[in-house]
Amino acid sequence: MPDLPSQLIDRFGRRVNYVRISITDRCDFRCIYCMSEDTVFLPRAQILTLEEILAVAAAFTELGVEKIRITGGEPLVRKGAVELLTEIGKLRGLRELVLTTNGSQLERTAFLLKSAGVKRINISLDSLDAERFRNMTRVGDLEQVLRGIDAALDAGFERLKINSVVLKNRNHDEVVSLVDYAIAKKIDISFIEEMPLGTVDDHDRAEAYYSSDDIKQDLERHFLLLPTPDTTGGPSRYFRVSSSETRVGFISPHSHNFCGTCNRVRVTAEGRLLLCLGNEHSIDLKRVLRANPGDMNKLKYAIIDAMAIKPERHYFDIKAQPVIFRHMNATGG
């Protein structure tokens, strides 16, 4: 076999140094843009074990990946999640271990996560109105999430960031209030255009689409947004709110395609390596793991070979029926 490379480079010359690993498709919320209300989750035998997830994380770091984000579903509902994060945080070469969560479990886990080596946390928060929050999550308790954010602030992470998916006539009128909240808490916030993954029955995506440009115009009536070259390694374009510590980011898969500098791949809870959020190009790492137990080289070569099928970009069309039928919880949020 050829020597293993020290970096992952795709066929377009992009270095992949960031992997998002979903450790469960399960979630205690049922957000309307993420999954259907009657979602059936995967049987345990179909998802990677904690040991397999650690092996995947180790393989990526040994191939030059410096940043790992743990996602779900809701990652913190999986038994053993904190212990897994602790082990991933010890991996040699890993510069940054970060987490995306809906915030429901942070009140009890924030200090444990900090001790595990998690540096930054992204927390989904689409509304500051309790009834609207429940409607958008179908089951969520806003106060529980807000207490979780406060617990995370007390734990002292390097940065906290709110992620808000904005839907016209659902919550687009709250973007100013959400930035005010972020400023008050001295944290960052990113606004996300809804991504057409899976079919939804709760709204028409084309009618609910509210672009990053519209959000930015709404915000500029109230705040001075200063351009900044800041990056966290993901797709957000950041602006700093004048006279504050808060950065406002925009994740714009429709209005401002960010694929040209894509540096990331995803591993789903069932072990499928997705080379692009908006395409089905993938490799079954679970099959490799289970056919070759303990053989890290086989796993690493599978990852290396996958770089040859990473597509140049996605082609989301908000007005068309989704061509990607997996929901966001199955993809890894």
C-alpha positions as CSV (number, residue, x, y, z in Angstrom):
1,M,0.0,0.0,0.0
2,P,1.2,3.6,-0.7
3,D,2.3,5.7,2.2
4,L,-0.4,7.5,4.1
5,P,-0.6,11.3,3.4
6,S,-0.4,13.8,6.3
7,Q,-3.3,15.8,4.8
8,L,-6.6,15.1,3.1
9,I,-6.8,16.9,-0.2
10,D,-9.8,16.6,-2.6
11,R,-9.6,16.6,-6.4
12,F,-10.2,20.4,-6.4
13,G,-7.1,21.0,-4.3
14,R,-9.1,21.8,-1.1
15,R,-7.6,20.6,2.2
16,V,-10.2,18.9,4.4
17,N,-9.2,19.6,8.0
18,Y,-12.6,19.7,9.6
19,V,-15.0,16.8,10.2
20,R,-18.5,16.8,11.7
21,I,-19.4,13.5,13.4
22,S,-23.0,12.8,14.3
23,I,-23.2,10.4,17.3
24,T,-26.9,9.9,17.2
25,D,-29.9,10.6,14.9
26,R,-32.1,10.9,18.0
27,C,-33.3,14.2,19.4
28,D,-35.6,15.4,22.2
29,F,-36.9,18.1,19.9
30,R,-38.8,17.8,16.6
31,C,-37.9,21.1,14.8
32,I,-40.1,21.7,11.8
33,Y,-37.2,22.3,9.4
34,C,-35.2,19.3,10.6
35,M,-37.5,16.3,10.7
36,S,-41.1,15.1,10.4
37,E,-43.2,14.9,13.6
38,D,-43.4,11.1,13.4
39,T,-39.8,10.5,12.6
40,V,-38.7,6.9,13.3
41,F,-35.1,6.8,14.6
42,L,-32.5,4.1,13.6
43,P,-32.2,0.9,15.6
44,R,-29.1,0.9,17.9
45,A,-27.5,-1.9,15.8
46,Q,-27.4,0.4,12.8
47,I,-25.5,3.2,14.4
48,L,-21.8,3.3,15.2
49,T,-20.8,2.2,18.6
50,L,-18.9,4.7,20.8
51,E,-15.7,2.7,20.2
52,E,-16.3,2.9,16.4
53,I,-16.9,6.7,16.6
54,L,-13.6,7.1,18.5
55,A,-11.8,5.1,15.9
56,V,-13.2,7.2,13.1
57,A,-12.2,10.4,14.9
58,A,-8.7,9.0,15.5
59,A,-8.3,8.1,11.8
60,F,-9.3,11.6,10.7
61,T,-6.8,13.3,13.2
62,E,-4.0,11.0,12.0
63,L,-4.8,12.2,8.5
64,G,-4.4,15.9,9.4
65,V,-7.9,16.9,10.6
66,E,-7.5,19.5,13.2
67,K,-11.1,20.3,14.1
68,I,-13.9,17.9,15.1
69,R,-17.5,19.0,15.7
70,I,-19.8,16.5,17.5
71,T,-23.4,16.7,16.4
72,G,-26.7,14.8,16.3
73,G,-29.7,14.7,16.3
74,E,-29.1,15.9,19.8
75,P,-25.7,14.5,20.8
76,L,-26.2,14.9,24.5
77,V,-29.1,12.5,24.6
78,R,-26.8,9.6,23.7
79,K,-25.6,7.6,26.8
80,G,-21.9,7.9,27.1
81,A,-21.6,11.1,25.1
82,V,-19.5,13.0,27.6
83,E,-17.1,10.1,28.1
84,L,-16.8,9.8,24.3
85,L,-16.0,13.5,24.1
86,T,-13.3,13.1,26.8
87,E,-11.6,10.4,24.7
88,I,-11.8,12.4,21.5
89,G,-10.4,15.4,23.2
90,K,-7.2,13.5,24.0
91,L,-6.5,12.7,20.3
92,R,-3.1,13.8,19.2
93,G,-3.1,16.5,16.6
94,L,-6.7,17.7,17.4
95,R,-6.6,21.4,17.7
96,E,-10.3,22.0,18.4
97,L,-13.2,19.9,19.7
98,V,-16.5,21.6,19.4
99,L,-20.2,20.7,19.8
100,T,-23.6,21.6,18.3
101,T,-26.6,21.1,20.6
102,N,-30.2,22.3,21.0
103,G,-29.3,23.3,24.6
104,S,-31.8,21.1,26.3
105,Q,-29.2,19.1,28.2
106,L,-26.6,21.9,28.9
107,E,-27.9,22.8,32.4
108,R,-26.7,19.4,33.6
109,T,-23.7,18.8,31.3
110,A,-22.0,22.2,30.7
111,F,-19.2,21.8,33.3
112,L,-18.7,18.2,32.3
113,L,-18.3,19.2,28.7
114,K,-15.7,21.9,29.6
115,S,-13.8,19.3,31.6
116,A,-13.9,16.9,28.6
117,G,-12.0,19.4,26.5
118,V,-14.9,20.9,24.4
119,K,-13.7,24.4,23.5
120,R,-16.8,26.0,21.8
121,I,-20.5,25.2,21.7
122,N,-23.1,26.2,19.1
123,I,-26.6,26.2,20.5
124,S,-29.7,26.2,18.3
125,L,-32.2,29.0,19.3
126,D,-34.8,30.1,16.8
127,S,-37.0,32.2,19.0
128,L,-37.2,34.0,22.3
129,D,-41.0,33.7,22.5
130,A,-41.9,30.5,24.5
131,E,-45.0,29.7,22.5
132,R,-43.3,30.3,19.2
133,F,-40.3,28.3,20.3
134,R,-42.5,25.4,21.2
135,N,-44.3,25.6,17.9
136,M,-41.0,25.6,15.9
137,T,-39.5,22.7,18.0
138,R,-42.9,21.0,18.5
139,V,-41.9,20.0,22.1
140,G,-39.1,22.3,23.3
141,D,-39.0,24.3,26.6
142,L,-37.5,27.7,26.0
143,E,-36.6,28.3,29.6
144,Q,-34.8,25.0,29.8
145,V,-32.6,26.1,26.9
146,L,-32.0,29.6,28.3
147,R,-30.9,28.0,31.6
148,G,-28.6,25.8,29.6
149,I,-27.0,28.8,27.9
150,D,-26.4,30.4,31.2
151,A,-24.8,27.2,32.5
152,A,-22.5,27.1,29.5
153,L,-21.5,30.8,30.1
154,D,-20.7,29.9,33.8
155,A,-18.6,27.0,32.6
156,G,-16.3,29.3,30.7
157,F,-16.0,28.0,27.2
158,E,-13.8,29.9,24.7
159,R,-16.9,31.0,22.7
160,L,-20.6,30.3,22.6
161,K,-22.7,30.9,19.5
162,I,-26.4,30.8,18.8
163,N,-27.5,29.2,15.6
164,S,-30.9,30.5,14.3
165,V,-32.7,29.1,11.3
166,V,-34.8,31.9,10.0
167,L,-38.2,31.3,8.3
168,K,-40.4,34.0,6.8
169,N,-43.6,34.6,8.9
170,R,-42.3,32.2,11.5
171,N,-39.5,34.0,13.2
172,H,-38.0,36.5,10.7
173,D,-39.3,39.3,12.8
174,E,-37.1,38.2,15.8
175,V,-33.7,38.7,14.3
176,V,-33.1,42.0,16.1
177,S,-34.3,40.6,19.4
178,L,-32.0,37.6,19.0
179,V,-29.0,39.8,18.3
180,D,-29.9,41.9,21.3
181,Y,-29.9,38.7,23.4
182,A,-26.5,37.7,22.0
183,I,-25.1,41.1,22.8
184,A,-26.4,41.0,26.4
185,K,-24.8,37.6,26.9
186,K,-21.6,38.6,25.0
187,I,-21.9,35.6,22.7
188,D,-22.0,35.2,18.9
189,I,-24.9,34.4,16.6
190,S,-25.3,33.0,13.1
191,F,-28.4,33.1,11.0
192,I,-29.0,30.2,8.7
193,E,-31.0,29.9,5.5
194,E,-33.1,26.7,5.6
195,M,-31.5,23.8,3.8
196,P,-33.8,21.6,1.6
197,L,-33.0,18.3,3.2
198,G,-35.9,15.8,3.4
199,T,-39.5,16.5,2.9
200,V,-41.3,18.7,5.4
201,D,-45.1,19.0,5.9
202,D,-45.2,22.0,8.2
203,H,-44.4,24.7,5.7
204,D,-43.6,25.5,2.1
205,R,-39.8,26.1,1.9
206,A,-40.0,28.5,-1.0
207,E,-42.6,30.6,0.8
208,A,-40.7,30.4,4.1
209,Y,-37.4,31.3,2.6
210,Y,-35.8,34.5,4.1
211,S,-32.4,35.3,2.7
212,S,-29.3,36.4,4.5
213,D,-29.4,39.6,2.6
214,D,-32.9,40.3,4.0
215,I,-31.8,39.5,7.5
216,K,-28.7,41.7,7.2
217,Q,-30.9,44.6,5.9
218,D,-33.2,44.2,8.9
219,L,-30.3,44.2,11.3
220,E,-28.6,47.2,9.7
221,R,-31.6,49.4,10.7
222,H,-30.7,48.8,14.3
223,F,-27.0,47.9,14.4
224,L,-23.7,49.0,12.8
225,L,-22.3,45.7,11.3
226,L,-18.5,45.9,10.7
227,P,-17.0,43.5,8.2
228,T,-14.4,41.2,9.7
229,P,-12.1,38.5,8.4
230,D,-12.9,36.3,11.4
231,T,-13.6,32.6,10.7
232,T,-14.2,29.6,12.9
233,G,-13.4,27.2,10.1
234,G,-17.0,26.8,9.0
235,P,-19.2,28.5,6.4
236,S,-20.3,31.6,8.3
237,R,-19.5,35.1,7.0
238,Y,-19.0,37.3,10.1
239,F,-19.7,40.9,11.0
240,R,-18.9,42.4,14.3
241,V,-21.7,44.5,16.0
242,S,-20.2,47.9,16.7
243,S,-19.5,48.6,20.4
244,S,-20.0,45.0,21.4
245,E,-18.2,41.7,21.7
246,T,-20.8,39.9,19.5
247,R,-20.2,38.7,16.0
248,V,-23.1,38.1,13.6
249,G,-22.6,35.3,11.1
250,F,-24.6,34.4,8.0
251,I,-24.7,30.8,6.6
252,S,-26.1,31.2,3.2
253,P,-26.3,28.0,1.1
254,H,-28.8,29.6,-1.3
255,S,-27.9,33.3,-1.6
256,H,-24.1,33.1,-1.2
257,N,-22.8,29.7,-2.1
258,F,-19.8,28.9,0.2
259,C,-18.6,25.7,-1.5
260,G,-15.4,27.1,-3.2
261,T,-13.5,27.0,0.1
262,C,-15.2,23.9,1.6
263,N,-12.8,22.2,4.1
264,R,-15.2,19.7,5.7
265,V,-16.9,16.4,5.5
266,R,-19.5,14.7,7.7
267,V,-19.9,11.3,9.3
268,T,-23.5,10.3,10.0
269,A,-24.6,8.3,13.0
270,E,-24.8,5.1,10.9
271,G,-21.2,5.6,9.7
272,R,-21.7,7.1,6.3
273,L,-19.0,9.5,5.3
274,L,-20.8,12.3,3.4
275,L,-18.5,14.3,1.2
276,C,-21.1,17.2,0.8
277,L,-24.1,18.3,2.7
278,G,-26.1,18.8,-0.5
279,N,-25.1,15.7,-2.4
280,E,-25.4,11.9,-1.8
281,H,-21.7,11.2,-2.6
282,S,-20.7,9.0,0.3
283,I,-18.7,6.0,1.6
284,D,-19.9,3.4,4.2
285,L,-17.3,3.6,6.9
286,K,-19.3,1.3,9.2
287,R,-18.9,-1.5,6.6
288,V,-15.1,-0.9,6.6
289,L,-14.9,-0.8,10.4
290,R,-16.9,-4.0,10.9
291,A,-15.3,-5.9,8.0
292,N,-11.8,-5.0,9.3
293,P,-12.0,-4.8,13.1
294,G,-8.9,-3.0,14.6
295,D,-7.4,-2.3,11.2
296,M,-6.9,1.5,11.2
297,N,-5.1,1.5,7.9
298,K,-8.1,0.1,6.1
299,L,-10.2,2.8,7.6
300,K,-7.8,5.6,6.7
301,Y,-7.4,4.4,3.1
302,A,-11.2,4.4,2.8
303,I,-11.3,8.0,3.9
304,I,-8.4,9.0,1.6
305,D,-10.1,7.3,-1.4
306,A,-13.3,9.2,-0.6
307,M,-11.7,12.5,-1.3
308,A,-11.8,11.6,-5.0
309,I,-15.6,11.8,-5.0
310,K,-16.0,15.0,-3.0
311,P,-18.1,17.2,-5.3
312,E,-17.2,20.7,-6.2
313,R,-20.4,22.2,-4.8
314,H,-24.1,21.6,-4.0
315,Y,-27.0,22.8,-6.1
316,F,-29.7,23.6,-3.6
317,D,-33.0,24.8,-5.2
318,I,-35.4,26.2,-2.6
319,K,-38.2,26.1,-5.1
320,A,-37.9,22.5,-6.2
321,Q,-38.8,19.3,-4.4
322,P,-35.8,18.1,-2.4
323,V,-33.4,15.8,-4.1
324,I,-31.8,14.8,-0.8
325,F,-34.4,12.8,1.1
326,R,-32.5,12.4,4.4
327,H,-33.5,14.8,7.0
328,M,-31.1,17.0,8.9
329,N,-31.2,14.8,12.0
330,A,-30.0,11.9,9.9
331,T,-27.4,14.0,8.1
332,G,-25.8,15.4,11.3
333,G,-26.8,18.9,12.3
